[in-house]
Amino acid sequence: MPYKSDKGFILASGSPRRRVLLKRIIDNFEVIPADVDETIENGSDPMNAVMQLAARKGRCVAQSNKDDVVIAADTIVVCDGVILGKPSDEDDAARMLSMLSGREHTVITGVYIGCDSVEHIFAQCTSVVFKRLGRFRIKRYIKTGEPMDKAGSYGYQGKGGRLVKTISGDADNVIGLPVAGLEKRLLQLGLIHSDRDGKENN
């Protein structure tokens, strides 16, 4: 059940998947996608890079909405130390999926929480093992169009879930927002509370 809050909330992301996940915690929030450069420099530390990207998105929206709680996130896939973002085209998607085939990789989501000039940034990791994928299966999945706006070229919550053999950790994190980790931190920061606290809803 969503919590109550004395603050307004903004999700700095246009992702429909993150919108659905955030609804588990917060009933009412505004969606303001951040328009920022999402480039990650070669050789960047994955954990630091994804937190920096989340912060870049969050700060872009927070600077014009200082009285609200701004939540932003960014998700990357890491295999053999290589960061896999969104594919540039179908050939790039095929390259990524071939790289992940039959192997373990890590999904990292960085999350930014900003309110009243106070920031909290964290990252969460989930280990995923793919099934072995033949070229025909990879091509057929790419033709669905689903991989083209997903980190690592797959969407676990959609048809891409059929490519996954096992997951160790939070599946929500793979979709794009670690709900349990976010909930814990919002409670610790006093930005959400339950009905038992006797406070009024927004």
Buried (B, 14 or more C-beta within 10 A) or exposed (E): EBBBBEBBBBBBBEBEBBBEBBBBBBBEBEBBBBEBEEEBEEEBEBBEBBBBBBBBBBBBBBEEBEEBBBBBBBBBBBBEEEBBBBBEEBEBBBBBBBBBBEEBBBBBBBBBBBBEEEBBBBBBBBEBBBEEBEEEBBBEBBEEEBBBEBBBBBBBBBBBBEBBEEBEBBBBBBBBBBBEBBBEBBBEEEBBBEEEEEEEEE
